[in-house]
Amino acid sequence: MSDSPKAIINDMAPLYMMCMAVGAPALGCMTPYNGFIQGIGNSKMSLIFSILDGFVARITLSYLIGIVAGLGLKGFFLGYFLAPYFTTIPAMIYYYSGIWKKRKLLA
């Protein structure tokens, strides 16, 4: 069985796009909320969210869904695109709760 690389990519494209559609709402919301957190100067929270998104959530979810659940490549794609929910939801809670209004200004 010798499929060409182009045929393999064409077979994976619908799977990747389906997984991307699952994560699109979080990806769309993650940027403004994280940009807000950076804009108000809360570098500690920005660092925490970056580590949570880039390391903890993406790697852990991809491993759990891809390897442990046995979904293989589909699990890796899903883990990658579900990870932004782990930072978007806390960032939204931070913004809408108004906790950021109580931060002291440095200047």
C-alpha angles and dihedrals in degrees: 000000000000112000117180118245089247092056091049091051091048090052093051097045097082091048092050093047092050091052090045090054090055091055099037096094092053093045090051093050098038096069100055095044093046089045089053092051090050091045095056089051100249095146095163093058091043090054092047092051092046093052091043092051102037102038116012103037101034097045096038095046093044091050095045097046098035103039109016096039090040098231093129117194092000088057092051091051092047093047091051094051097040092054096081089065088067091064101028096058096050090043090053091048090050092051100043095042090061095228089134090065090065095057115115117242116239094212 
